[in-house]
Amino acid sequence: MAIKAETRAASRQYDMAEFAIAITSALGLSIAALFLCVAPMMGNIAGARDFVVYWATGQQLVHHGNPYAMDTMMQAERGAGLPGQYGVLFMRNPPWALPIAYPLGLVGVRLGALLWSLLLLGCLGLSVYLQWQMHGCPPNLLSFLGYSFAPALVCLLVGQTSLFALLGLVLFLRLYRAWPFWAGASLWLCALKPHLFLGFGVVLLVWVVVSGSYKILLGFAVTLAASCALSWAIEPTAWVDYAHMMRTYGIENEFIPCWSVVLRLWISPQRAWIQYVLPVLSCTWALVYFWRRRHFWDWQKQGSVLMLVSMLAAPYCWLFDQAVAIPALLHGVYRTGSRILLVLLAAASLLIEIQLVAGVKLPSALYLWTAPAWVAWYIFQMFSSAKVEQPA
């Protein structure tokens, strides 16, 4: 009788987890699908999100304009539908990212929004699929926690490039053992958002030296050099103009809901260097963490917590940038036997979607809980999995 009761309780936990995953996935994917259907039909929606800065940058590049000039960028963005309450937006990705924006200059804002959204959707789908494949193709619905992960869907809706960085990270994890050169080449996508990978990148450099995997470094160097050369061919003054834009229209006066920015605002808003205290501490911790595990280092296992800490301590990190947490979270999802942890992860993603539907804007302190939540969830998952595996 006791065994039957335990079986029924476990079954109820499983059903609750599946129900929570289904609700979260259905809500998030429905919002994303509705948006992808509506946005191409309405130019004002296409131009009222972050996508417009990439489209306007592409327009400037195709017509040999300066993509970092305030007047021309504002004119292009306002013409595309950017509301008047927003100031001029610039593409803050490093200039080696300009080639990804150039094709958008060849199409209109509506068609560009559709193609851009489909490209981002493909990055998300391929990333989750590769993670599922790397974990042995588990026959369950747990992968939908990746497809419906709220920060990834926000990235898709606003049209940001964080999903490119996500794909680069997953490709690296997939290729670094068998195809090290191409694994390094895939890291170019991560370099579109280098501030999210500071601790990860420092450990990667040390690991390359310790393990002798110089082909990874070669692949990254070749790809980065090629993109820089292409950027120079497209816009020879890009680096100079970019440096001037960052000095003049930087992010110092913007509130970004991440802990490095909060630390600077709390101690001394005028001292920009404070924003890099947490990244320096995280890099130091990352080196110690790696060095103690260097003989059995695995980028999928040990690299997961490393990536989460790098994201948490980034000098600036928007909600949509947290899409890069998907490989670590899915690694935990596939390993954990705790249905309660699965429900908590689904509930956290659902809470973000409720905040968005309720009108909470992205530059809000109400999103400060998200990055620590992913780190805490993964740590709890590690301990719970260790307790389960130890008796075996």
Secondary structure, DSSP 8 states (H G I E B T S, - for coil): -HHHHHHHHHHHHHHHHHHHHHHHHHHHHHHHHHHHHHGGG-HHHHTTSTHHHHHHHHHHHHTT--TT-HHHHHHHHHHHT--TTS------S-GGGHHHHGGGGGS-HHHHHHHHHHHHHHHHHHHHHHHHHHTT--SSSTTHHHHT-HHHHHHHHHT-SHHHHHHHHHHHHHHTTT-HHHHHHHHHHHTTSGGGGHHHHHHHHHHHHHHT-HHHHHHHHHHHHHHHHHHHHH-TTHHHHHHHHHHHS-STTS--SSHHHHHHHHH-TT-GGGGGHHHHHHHHHHHHHHHTTGGG--TTTHHHHHHHHHHHT-SS--GGGGGGGHHHHHHHHHH---HHHHHHHHHHHHHHHHHHHTT--SS-GGGTTHHHHHHHHHHHHHHHHHHHHTT-
